């Protein structure tokens, strides 16, 4: 099969022929029809993820058709249209037993713990727990984002952030996850403030329902701007980018008893990131993490997509072939938010 491969962190990847994967006894191999380009892929390429072993094939937002199944897989068969969460749970650890597959203790992640979906085929573990059926009426390009950016945003806004109609929600970073969060929060009746350095990203945020926008490139104190726009601070705030600056701004932009949800990764040389905990204590803020969404919790989100209340298809702003993926991956470190890019490995 053809796949995007990198052999050194931060060095150009290339498309080349590599061996096809085979399914494990509990797993499947999926023919990848579409895969999203995510900032987490860029973090992996830069060497920020200790699970990656070189040489490596990135990619974790995927949708496609089951090509082959393992000996102990009974619920799925070749030809099934599927997607999967980027956290593939084991289904049997204590966390999985309580329904928290998104923090599975023995999780695998395509594109991180093993070769991913910037390829024509990808292997997924524990198919019975992780595969989600893609309806015939949904395009593979739309479905690809459900496994990471859209489901991650849905859980961050609805389940972790517990946003309610009429509340203010701030979104720091309007890439794929951030724009998804804007759309989901607006559909829930929240008033959204979008924060980004890119005018194009902010224009997309307005299109998807943001009530106000803050251009961080020309604003000295984005937290103060959020507090002013919201009359005292957001009820819920998401750092959808993942940097010390956006994390601090998200916390500092909250009102009393507000809820900060950290979605974007926060790599650091020391393994820790400064957080304004004095403000968290004084205002009784909640500091929450959000790490994907378990497959068994997809139905409410899928129903909102089916009904048209949520439109993840509108987030896809460009489609590229596999040969263009290495350059697009490298550009993610500097390119401003422009919506979502989907790679089609067979085009």
C-alpha positions as CSV (number, residue, x, y, z in Angstrom):
1,X,0.0,0.0,0.0
2,X,1.0,3.7,-0.3
3,X,1.5,5.6,2.9
4,X,3.0,8.8,4.3
5,X,6.1,7.9,6.3
6,X,8.6,9.9,8.3
7,X,11.8,8.6,9.7
8,X,13.0,11.6,11.7
9,X,11.0,14.0,13.8
10,X,10.4,17.4,12.1
11,X,12.0,16.2,8.9
12,X,10.0,15.9,5.6
13,X,7.8,12.9,5.3
14,X,7.4,11.1,2.0
15,X,4.8,8.9,0.3
16,X,6.1,5.4,-0.5
17,X,5.1,1.8,-0.7
18,X,4.9,-0.1,2.6
19,X,3.5,-3.5,3.6
20,X,-0.2,-3.9,4.0
21,X,-1.4,-4.3,7.6
22,X,-3.1,-7.5,8.8
23,X,-5.9,-7.7,11.4
24,X,-5.2,-8.9,15.0
25,X,-7.6,-11.5,16.3
26,X,-9.8,-8.8,17.9
27,X,-9.1,-6.2,15.2
28,X,-9.9,-5.2,11.7
29,X,-8.2,-3.6,8.7
30,X,-10.0,-0.6,7.2
31,X,-9.6,0.6,3.6
32,X,-9.2,4.3,4.3
33,X,-11.5,6.4,2.2
34,X,-10.8,9.7,4.0
35,X,-8.6,10.9,6.9
36,X,-8.4,14.2,8.5
37,X,-5.3,16.3,9.0
38,X,-5.1,17.2,12.7
39,X,-2.8,19.3,14.8
40,X,-2.2,16.2,16.9
41,X,-0.6,14.7,13.8
42,X,1.8,17.6,13.6
43,X,2.7,17.2,17.3
44,X,3.5,13.5,16.6
45,X,5.6,14.5,13.6
46,X,7.5,17.0,15.8
47,X,8.4,14.3,18.4
48,X,6.0,15.4,21.1
49,X,4.4,12.0,21.6
50,X,6.5,9.3,23.4
51,X,4.4,6.5,22.0
52,X,5.7,6.9,18.5
53,X,8.4,4.6,17.2
54,X,10.2,5.6,14.0
55,X,9.7,5.1,11.1
56,X,6.1,6.1,11.4
57,X,2.9,6.6,9.5
58,X,0.7,9.3,11.1
59,X,-3.1,9.8,10.9
60,X,-5.9,9.1,13.4
61,X,-9.1,10.8,12.0
62,X,-10.4,8.2,9.6
63,X,-13.4,6.7,7.9
64,X,-13.6,3.9,5.4
65,X,-14.7,0.4,4.6
66,X,-13.8,-2.8,6.6
67,X,-11.4,-4.8,4.4
68,X,-10.6,-7.7,6.7
69,X,-11.6,-8.9,10.2
70,X,-9.8,-10.9,12.9
71,X,-10.8,-14.4,13.9
72,X,-12.7,-13.2,17.0
73,X,-14.6,-10.3,15.4
74,X,-18.3,-11.1,15.1
75,X,-20.2,-7.8,14.8
76,X,-18.4,-6.5,11.7
77,X,-17.7,-7.8,8.3
78,X,-15.9,-6.7,5.1
79,X,-17.8,-4.0,3.4
80,X,-19.1,-2.2,6.5
81,X,-18.8,1.6,6.4
82,X,-17.1,2.6,9.7
83,X,-15.2,5.2,11.7
84,X,-13.6,4.9,15.1
85,X,-12.6,7.1,18.0
86,X,-8.9,8.0,18.0
87,X,-8.7,6.3,21.4
88,X,-9.3,2.6,20.6
89,X,-10.2,1.1,24.0
90,X,-9.5,-2.5,25.2
91,X,-13.0,-2.9,26.5
92,X,-12.0,-4.8,29.6
93,X,-9.9,-2.6,31.9
94,X,-11.4,-0.9,35.0
95,X,-11.9,2.3,33.1
96,X,-13.7,0.6,30.2
97,X,-15.8,-1.3,32.7
98,X,-17.2,2.0,34.0
99,X,-17.9,3.3,30.5
100,X,-14.8,5.6,30.3
101,X,-13.2,4.1,27.2
102,X,-11.8,7.5,26.3
103,X,-9.3,7.0,29.2
104,X,-8.8,3.3,28.7
105,X,-5.8,2.0,30.6
106,X,-4.6,-0.2,27.6
107,X,-5.7,2.1,24.8
108,X,-4.2,2.1,21.3
109,X,-4.2,5.1,19.0
110,X,-3.7,4.8,15.3
111,X,-1.1,7.2,14.2
112,X,0.6,7.2,17.6
113,X,0.9,3.7,19.2
114,X,1.0,2.1,15.8
115,X,0.9,3.1,12.1
116,X,-2.1,5.3,11.3
117,X,-4.4,6.4,8.5
118,X,-2.3,8.5,6.2
119,X,-2.3,5.4,4.2
120,X,-4.6,3.3,2.0
121,X,-5.2,0.8,4.8
122,X,-5.1,1.0,8.6
123,X,-5.3,-1.6,11.4
124,X,-7.7,-0.9,14.3
125,X,-7.7,-2.9,17.6
126,X,-10.7,-4.3,19.5
127,X,-13.2,-3.6,16.8
128,X,-16.2,-4.8,18.8
129,X,-15.7,-1.9,21.2
130,X,-14.5,0.8,18.9
131,X,-16.1,0.7,15.4
132,X,-18.9,3.1,14.7
133,X,-21.2,2.6,11.7
134,X,-21.2,5.4,9.1
135,X,-24.7,5.9,7.6
136,X,-24.9,5.6,3.8
137,X,-26.0,9.2,3.5
138,X,-22.9,10.5,5.3
139,X,-19.8,11.1,3.2
140,X,-16.5,9.6,4.3
141,X,-14.9,13.1,4.4
142,X,-17.5,14.1,7.0
143,X,-17.3,10.9,8.9
144,X,-13.5,11.1,9.2
145,X,-13.6,14.0,11.6
146,X,-16.1,12.3,13.9
147,X,-13.3,10.2,15.4
148,X,-11.3,13.1,16.7
149,X,-12.0,16.8,16.1
150,X,-15.8,16.7,16.2
151,X,-16.4,14.0,18.9
152,X,-13.6,15.6,21.0
153,X,-15.3,19.0,20.7
154,X,-18.7,17.5,21.4
155,X,-17.6,15.8,24.6
156,X,-15.6,18.9,25.7
157,X,-18.6,21.2,25.2
158,X,-21.5,19.0,26.2
159,X,-20.2,16.4,28.6
160,X,-17.2,18.0,30.3
161,X,-18.1,21.7,29.9
162,X,-21.8,21.1,30.6
163,X,-22.6,24.2,28.6
164,X,-26.2,25.4,28.9
165,X,-28.4,27.6,26.7
166,X,-27.7,31.2,27.4
167,X,-24.3,30.7,28.9
168,X,-21.2,32.3,27.4
169,X,-18.6,29.9,26.0
170,X,-15.1,31.1,24.9
171,X,-13.1,29.0,22.4
172,X,-9.4,29.8,22.2
173,X,-8.1,28.5,18.9
174,X,-10.3,28.0,15.9
175,X,-8.8,25.1,14.0
176,X,-10.8,21.9,13.4
177,X,-11.6,21.2,17.1
178,X,-12.2,24.9,17.9
179,X,-14.6,25.4,15.0
180,X,-16.4,22.2,15.8
181,X,-16.8,23.5,19.4
182,X,-18.2,26.8,18.1
183,X,-20.8,25.0,16.0
184,X,-21.8,22.5,18.8
185,X,-22.1,25.2,21.5
186,X,-24.1,27.5,19.2
187,X,-26.5,24.7,18.4
188,X,-26.9,24.1,22.2
189,X,-28.0,27.7,22.6
190,X,-24.8,29.1,24.1
191,X,-23.3,32.5,23.2
192,X,-19.8,31.9,21.8
193,X,-16.8,34.1,21.8
194,X,-14.2,32.8,19.3
195,X,-10.5,33.8,19.8
196,X,-7.8,33.3,17.1
197,X,-5.0,35.1,15.4
198,X,-6.4,34.3,11.9
199,X,-9.1,36.6,10.4
200,X,-10.1,33.7,8.1
201,X,-10.6,31.4,11.1
202,X,-12.6,34.0,12.9
203,X,-14.8,34.5,9.8
204,X,-15.5,30.8,9.7
205,X,-16.3,30.9,13.5
206,X,-18.9,33.6,12.7
207,X,-20.3,31.5,10.0
208,X,-20.7,28.6,12.4
209,X,-22.5,30.6,15.1
210,X,-20.0,32.7,17.1
211,X,-21.7,35.8,18.6
212,X,-18.4,37.6,19.0
213,X,-14.8,37.3,17.9
214,X,-11.4,38.4,19.3
215,X,-8.5,38.8,17.0
216,X,-5.6,37.7,19.3
217,X,-3.0,39.0,16.9
218,X,-4.0,42.6,17.7
219,X,-5.3,42.2,21.2
220,X,-2.9,42.6,24.1
221,X,-5.0,40.8,26.7
222,X,-7.4,38.3,25.1
223,X,-8.7,37.2,28.6
224,X,-9.7,40.8,29.4
225,X,-11.4,41.1,26.0
226,X,-13.4,38.0,26.7
227,X,-14.4,39.2,30.1
228,X,-15.6,42.5,28.6
229,X,-17.6,40.9,25.8
230,X,-19.3,38.5,28.2
231,X,-20.0,41.0,31.0
232,X,-17.7,39.5,33.5
233,X,-16.3,36.3,32.0
234,X,-17.3,33.2,30.2
235,X,-19.2,30.5,32.0
236,X,-17.2,27.8,30.1
237,X,-13.9,28.3,28.2
238,X,-12.0,25.8,26.0
239,X,-8.3,25.9,25.0
240,X,-8.7,24.1,21.7
241,X,-5.2,25.0,20.5
242,X,-2.9,23.9,23.4
243,X,-0.3,26.4,24.4
244,X,0.7,28.0,27.7
245,X,-0.6,31.3,26.4
246,X,-4.0,30.0,25.3
247,X,-4.4,27.8,28.4
248,X,-3.8,30.8,30.7
249,X,-6.1,33.1,28.7
250,X,-8.8,30.5,28.8
251,X,-8.6,30.3,32.6
252,X,-8.2,34.1,33.1
253,X,-11.3,34.8,30.9
254,X,-13.7,32.9,33.1
255,X,-16.2,34.4,35.5
256,X,-16.6,33.1,39.1
257,X,-17.2,29.4,39.3
258,X,-16.5,29.0,35.6
259,X,-15.3,25.9,33.9
260,X,-12.0,25.6,31.9
261,X,-11.7,22.6,29.6
262,X,-8.3,21.8,28.2
263,X,-8.6,20.1,24.8
264,X,-5.5,21.0,23.0
265,X,-2.3,19.2,23.8
266,X,0.2,21.0,25.9
267,X,3.7,19.6,25.2
268,X,6.5,21.1,27.3
269,X,10.1,20.2,27.9
270,X,9.4,19.7,31.6
271,X,6.1,17.8,31.2
272,X,4.2,20.5,33.0
273,X,2.5,23.8,32.0
274,X,1.9,26.8,34.2
275,X,-1.8,27.3,35.0
276,X,-3.2,30.4,36.8
277,X,-4.2,28.3,39.9
278,X,-4.5,31.3,42.2
279,X,-7.4,32.6,40.1
280,X,-8.9,29.1,40.1
281,X,-8.8,29.0,43.8
282,X,-10.1,32.5,44.4
283,X,-13.0,32.1,41.9
284,X,-13.7,28.4,42.6
285,X,-13.0,27.5,38.9
286,X,-13.2,24.0,37.6
287,X,-10.1,22.8,35.6
288,X,-11.1,19.9,33.4
289,X,-9.4,17.8,30.8
290,X,-11.1,16.3,27.8
291,X,-9.7,13.4,25.8
292,X,-11.8,12.2,22.9
293,X,-15.1,10.4,23.3
294,X,-16.0,6.7,23.7
295,X,-17.7,5.0,20.8
296,X,-20.7,3.9,22.9
297,X,-21.5,7.6,23.6
298,X,-21.7,8.6,19.9
299,X,-25.5,8.0,19.3
300,X,-26.7,11.4,20.6
301,X,-24.1,13.2,18.5
302,X,-24.9,11.1,15.5
303,X,-28.6,11.9,15.9
304,X,-27.9,15.6,15.9
305,X,-25.9,15.2,12.8
306,X,-28.7,13.1,11.1
307,X,-31.3,15.8,12.0
308,X,-29.2,18.6,10.6
309,X,-28.8,20.4,13.9
310,X,-25.1,19.8,13.6
311,X,-23.3,20.1,10.2
312,X,-19.7,18.7,10.5
313,X,-19.7,18.5,6.7
314,X,-19.4,22.3,6.6
315,X,-16.1,22.2,8.5
316,X,-14.4,20.5,5.6
317,X,-12.8,23.3,3.6
318,X,-10.3,21.4,1.4
319,X,-9.6,17.9,0.1
320,X,-6.1,16.8,-1.0
321,X,-4.6,13.6,-2.3
322,X,-2.1,11.5,-0.3
323,X,0.8,12.9,-2.3
324,X,0.1,16.4,-0.9
325,X,-0.1,15.2,2.7
326,X,3.6,15.6,3.7
327,X,3.7,19.3,2.8
328,X,0.3,19.9,4.5
329,X,1.4,18.2,7.6
330,X,4.6,20.3,7.9
331,X,2.6,23.5,7.3
332,X,0.3,22.9,10.3
333,X,2.9,24.4,12.6
334,X,2.7,27.9,11.0
335,X,-0.4,28.0,8.8
336,X,-3.4,29.9,10.3
337,X,-6.7,28.1,10.9
338,X,-8.6,27.6,7.6
339,X,-11.1,24.9,8.5
340,X,-10.5,21.2,8.0
341,X,-8.3,19.5,5.4
342,X,-9.3,15.9,4.4
343,X,-6.9,13.5,2.7
344,X,-8.2,11.0,0.3
345,X,-5.6,8.2,0.0
346,X,-7.0,6.6,-3.2
347,X,-7.3,9.9,-5.2
